Amino acid sequence: MAESTHPGRPGIDLPDPRGRTGLDRQGRDLTGNPRVRVLDVEVLACDWSVLRRTTFDYRHSDGHWSRERRETYDRGDGATILLYDPARRTVLLTRQFRLPAYVNGHPDGMLLETAAGLLDGDEPQEAIRREAEEETGRTVHEVAHVFDAYMSPGSVTERLSFFAAPYDGSVPGADTAGVADEGEDITVVELPFGEALDLVRRGAIADAKTIMLLQWAALDGPFRHG
C-alpha cells in the first residue's frame, strides 16, 4: 500500500504556532438552536487567532431553509476595566497604537482606551487584574464585574467581560507601561471624568469598550450622582 502524501494541516492534525490541533471541531456540535444545523467547519487560517468558515442550514421565520456560509474570527475572550478615583473624579486610561483603526480612517491609530487584554486561559477577574497592572502600572485587588458583551457579533467570536475598580490617584503612578516582549508601548493617561466624557462627545475617544464603561460610570457607576 502506498504511503499517504497528505502533508497535514496546521491547527487540525498538526500543531499550529500555538500548539493547537482540532481547531476545525469547534462549533460542529452546537444544539442550542433548532433552527441551525451546522454542516461543516473549515479552518482558513490559524496563527495567534483562528479564522473559520462554517457552513450551516438555517430555518427562517416563514419556515423555509437556506444554506448559509459565514466566516468567524476567533481571537479568544477578553476583559477590560475602568480604573477610577472617586475622590478626585478621575479615570485612568491608556493610549497605544492600533493598526486596524489606523488603516480604517483613524488619523494616527493612537487610541485612548480602558486597560484590556485576552484571558489566555485565566478567569476574567484574574486576567483583568494582570492586564491592569501591565498596562497602567497600578495593582488592582478587588474588581467589580459590570457586564459582558459580544463586541462584534457579526464576525468576531470574542466575549468581553467589563470590570471597574477604584485606584488611588494621590499616589504617583507610571507614565508608561506595557510588556516590551509583546511589543506594547503604552502611555498612561489620567483624565478628569468630565473631560473623558467630552472626548467621547467629540469623537476623540473612539474605542467602543471605553465608551461603554464611561457611559456606565455616568449612568450607574461611581459618577452617577453628578
C-alpha positions as CSV (number, residue, x, y, z in Angstrom):
1,M,0.0,0.0,0.0
2,A,1.4,3.4,-1.0
3,E,2.1,5.8,1.9
4,S,-0.1,8.8,2.2
5,T,1.4,12.0,0.9
6,H,-1.0,14.2,2.8
7,P,1.3,16.8,4.4
8,G,-1.1,17.5,7.4
9,R,-2.8,20.7,8.2
10,P,-1.6,23.1,11.0
11,G,-4.3,23.6,13.6
12,I,-6.2,20.5,12.5
13,D,-4.0,17.4,12.6
14,L,-0.7,19.2,13.1
15,P,0.1,21.7,15.9
16,D,-0.3,25.4,14.8
17,P,2.1,28.1,16.0
18,R,0.4,28.0,19.5
19,G,0.5,24.1,19.6
20,R,-3.2,23.6,19.0
21,T,-4.9,20.9,17.0
22,G,-8.6,20.0,16.2
23,L,-9.5,23.7,15.6
24,D,-12.0,22.5,12.9
25,R,-14.1,20.8,15.6
26,Q,-15.3,23.9,17.4
27,G,-18.9,24.7,16.6
28,R,-19.8,21.3,15.0
29,D,-21.8,20.0,17.9
30,L,-24.0,23.1,18.7
31,T,-27.6,22.0,19.5
32,G,-29.0,25.1,21.4
33,N,-30.9,26.5,18.4
34,P,-33.1,24.0,16.4
35,R,-33.2,26.5,13.5
36,V,-29.5,26.0,12.9
37,R,-27.9,22.8,11.6
38,V,-24.1,23.0,11.3
39,L,-22.8,21.0,8.3
40,D,-19.1,21.8,8.1
41,V,-16.3,23.9,9.8
42,E,-13.2,24.8,7.8
43,V,-10.1,26.4,9.3
44,L,-8.9,29.1,6.8
45,A,-6.0,30.4,8.9
46,C,-4.5,29.9,12.3
47,D,-1.7,31.8,13.8
48,W,-2.3,33.7,17.1
49,S,-6.0,33.8,16.2
50,V,-8.2,31.4,14.1
51,L,-10.3,32.2,11.0
52,R,-13.0,29.6,10.4
53,R,-15.7,29.2,7.7
54,T,-18.8,27.5,8.8
55,T,-21.5,26.1,6.5
56,F,-24.9,25.6,8.1
57,D,-28.6,25.3,7.2
58,Y,-30.9,28.0,8.7
59,R,-34.7,27.8,9.1
60,H,-36.2,31.3,8.5
61,S,-39.2,32.7,10.3
62,D,-41.5,31.7,7.4
63,G,-40.3,28.1,7.7
64,H,-38.1,27.8,4.7
65,W,-34.5,26.6,5.0
66,S,-31.5,28.2,3.4
67,R,-27.8,27.2,3.2
68,E,-25.5,29.8,4.7
69,R,-21.8,30.3,4.9
70,R,-20.2,32.6,7.5
71,E,-16.6,33.4,8.5
72,T,-15.8,33.8,12.2
73,Y,-12.6,35.3,13.7
74,D,-11.7,33.7,17.0
75,R,-9.1,35.6,19.0
76,G,-10.2,34.3,22.4
77,D,-12.3,36.1,25.1
78,G,-11.1,39.2,26.9
79,A,-11.6,41.6,29.7
80,T,-11.4,45.3,30.2
81,I,-11.5,47.6,33.3
82,L,-12.3,51.2,34.1
83,L,-10.0,52.5,36.8
84,Y,-11.5,55.5,38.7
85,D,-10.6,57.7,41.6
86,P,-14.0,58.7,43.2
87,A,-12.4,61.4,45.4
88,R,-10.6,63.2,42.6
89,R,-13.2,62.3,40.0
90,T,-10.6,61.0,37.5
91,V,-10.2,57.9,35.4
92,L,-7.1,56.2,34.2
93,L,-6.9,55.3,30.6
94,T,-4.2,54.1,28.2
95,R,-3.0,55.4,24.8
96,Q,-1.5,52.9,22.3
97,F,-1.2,52.3,18.6
98,R,-3.9,50.2,16.9
99,L,-3.1,49.3,13.3
100,P,-6.7,48.2,12.4
101,A,-8.1,51.6,13.4
102,Y,-5.2,53.3,11.6
103,V,-5.9,51.6,8.3
104,N,-9.6,52.3,8.6
105,G,-9.5,56.1,8.9
106,H,-8.2,56.9,12.3
107,P,-5.8,59.9,11.9
108,D,-2.8,58.3,13.7
109,G,-4.1,55.0,15.2
110,M,-3.3,56.2,18.7
111,L,-6.4,55.3,20.7
112,L,-7.4,56.2,24.2
113,E,-8.7,53.1,25.9
114,T,-9.5,51.4,29.1
115,A,-6.9,48.7,30.1
116,A,-7.8,45.4,28.5
117,G,-6.4,42.1,27.3
118,L,-7.1,38.5,26.4
119,L,-8.0,36.0,29.2
120,D,-5.3,33.5,28.0
121,G,-6.9,30.7,29.9
122,D,-7.4,32.6,33.1
123,E,-10.7,33.6,34.8
124,P,-11.8,37.1,33.8
125,Q,-11.2,38.6,37.3
126,E,-7.6,37.2,37.4
127,A,-6.9,38.2,33.8
128,I,-8.1,41.8,34.2
129,R,-6.0,42.3,37.4
130,R,-3.0,41.2,35.4
131,E,-3.8,43.4,32.5
132,A,-4.5,46.5,34.6
133,E,-1.0,46.2,36.3
134,E,0.7,45.5,33.0
135,E,-0.9,48.4,31.1
136,T,-1.2,51.1,33.8
137,G,1.4,50.1,36.5
138,R,-1.4,50.0,39.1
139,T,-2.0,47.0,41.3
140,V,-5.7,46.2,41.5
141,H,-7.2,43.9,44.1
142,E,-11.0,43.9,44.3
143,V,-12.7,44.4,41.0
144,A,-16.5,44.8,40.3
145,H,-18.0,42.9,37.4
146,V,-20.2,45.3,35.4
147,F,-21.5,43.2,32.4
148,D,-20.4,41.0,29.5
149,A,-20.8,41.9,25.8
150,Y,-20.1,40.5,22.4
151,M,-18.2,43.3,20.7
152,S,-18.6,42.4,17.0
153,P,-21.1,39.5,16.9
154,G,-21.4,39.5,13.1
155,S,-17.9,38.2,12.6
156,V,-15.8,38.0,15.8
157,T,-16.5,35.4,18.5
158,E,-14.9,37.4,21.4
159,R,-17.0,37.9,24.5
160,L,-15.6,40.8,26.6
161,S,-16.0,40.9,30.4
162,F,-16.3,44.5,31.7
163,F,-15.0,45.5,35.2
164,A,-14.4,48.6,37.3
165,A,-12.2,49.3,40.3
166,P,-11.0,52.3,42.2
167,Y,-7.4,53.4,42.3
168,D,-5.6,55.9,44.5
169,G,-4.7,58.8,42.3
170,S,-3.0,60.6,45.1
171,V,-0.1,58.1,44.8
172,P,2.1,58.9,41.8
173,G,1.9,56.2,39.1
174,A,3.8,55.3,35.9
175,D,3.7,57.4,32.8
176,T,4.3,54.5,30.5
177,A,3.6,50.8,30.8
178,G,3.2,47.6,28.8
179,V,5.0,44.4,28.2
180,A,8.0,45.1,26.0
181,D,8.4,41.5,24.9
182,E,4.9,41.7,23.5
183,G,5.6,44.9,21.6
184,E,3.5,47.0,23.9
185,D,4.3,50.7,24.1
186,I,1.6,52.2,26.3
187,T,1.2,55.8,27.6
188,V,-0.8,56.0,30.9
189,V,-3.3,58.9,30.7
190,E,-5.2,60.3,33.7
191,L,-8.2,62.4,32.9
192,P,-11.0,64.2,34.8
193,F,-14.1,62.2,34.3
194,G,-16.0,65.1,32.8
195,E,-13.2,65.7,30.3
196,A,-13.3,62.0,29.3
197,L,-17.0,62.2,28.6
198,D,-16.4,65.3,26.5
199,L,-13.8,63.4,24.5
200,V,-16.4,60.8,23.7
201,R,-18.8,63.5,22.5
202,R,-16.2,65.0,20.3
203,G,-15.1,61.6,18.9
204,A,-11.6,61.8,20.4
205,I,-12.3,58.7,22.3
206,A,-13.5,56.2,19.6
207,D,-12.9,52.9,21.3
208,A,-16.2,51.0,22.0
209,K,-15.3,49.3,25.2
210,T,-14.1,52.6,26.7
211,I,-17.2,54.5,25.6
212,M,-19.4,51.8,27.2
213,L,-17.6,51.9,30.5
214,L,-17.5,55.7,30.7
215,Q,-21.3,55.8,30.0
216,W,-21.9,53.1,32.6
217,A,-19.9,55.2,35.1
218,A,-22.1,58.2,34.4
219,L,-25.4,56.3,34.4
220,D,-25.0,53.5,37.0
221,G,-21.4,53.7,38.3
222,P,-19.3,55.8,40.6
223,F,-20.1,59.2,39.0
224,R,-23.9,58.7,38.6
225,H,-24.8,61.4,41.1
226,G,-23.1,64.2,39.2
